[in-house]
Structure formats: structure tokens, C-alpha cells
Amino acid sequence: MAKNRRILAMLIAVAVFVVMMFSTTYIACHGDHDCHGEDCPICHVIDFCSKTLKSFCFAAISAAIGIAYTYIARVRLVGQLQRAVKTSLVTLKVKLSN
């Protein structure tokens, strides 16, 4: 099951990479075309490609923010746990007498 998930994740990553590369290449190649007016099919495809790239960028930024937030929360939690473990009666130098 884990192997299937890994393969699926790899296929999705490759598909996203291919879509981004083809969108960028199409915009770069047809960016300075002779426009035929309002219903220009090349302009519609360029608009679609730019919207696709913007949505991928937004998703990447959202994922990066989520990962950073998770990492910061984890570092804080580990720091608090380490401080909680380090404080004992011996470390606080409390006299233990009955």
C-alpha cells in the first residue's frame, strides 16, 4: 500500500511539473503573436495557462506556509517538552527530607 502511494505521489508530481513546463513554454513561445481580436484562440490559451500557473503558485505558497507553521509548532513543542523534562527536584535543588 505504501509503495502504491509513493508511485501515485510521484506520478502527480511529474504531471504537475509537465503542466507547469508546457504552460510556461506556451506562454513564452506565443506571447508576442498577432492577435485576431477579441475571440483569439491563442489569447484564450495563454490566459488559461497563466491562470493555471497562478493557481499552482498559490497552492505551493499555501503548502509552504502550512509546512513552516507545522515546523515552528513542532520546534516549540519539543522545546517545551525538553524544559519540562529538565526540571526535577534535583535540578531545582530542593532538599528532600522526611
Summary of the structure (lengths in Angstrom):
residues: 98
radius of gyration: 26.7
end to end distance: 58.3
largest distance: 95.1
contacts: 186
relative contact order: 0.06
helix: 77%
strand: 0%
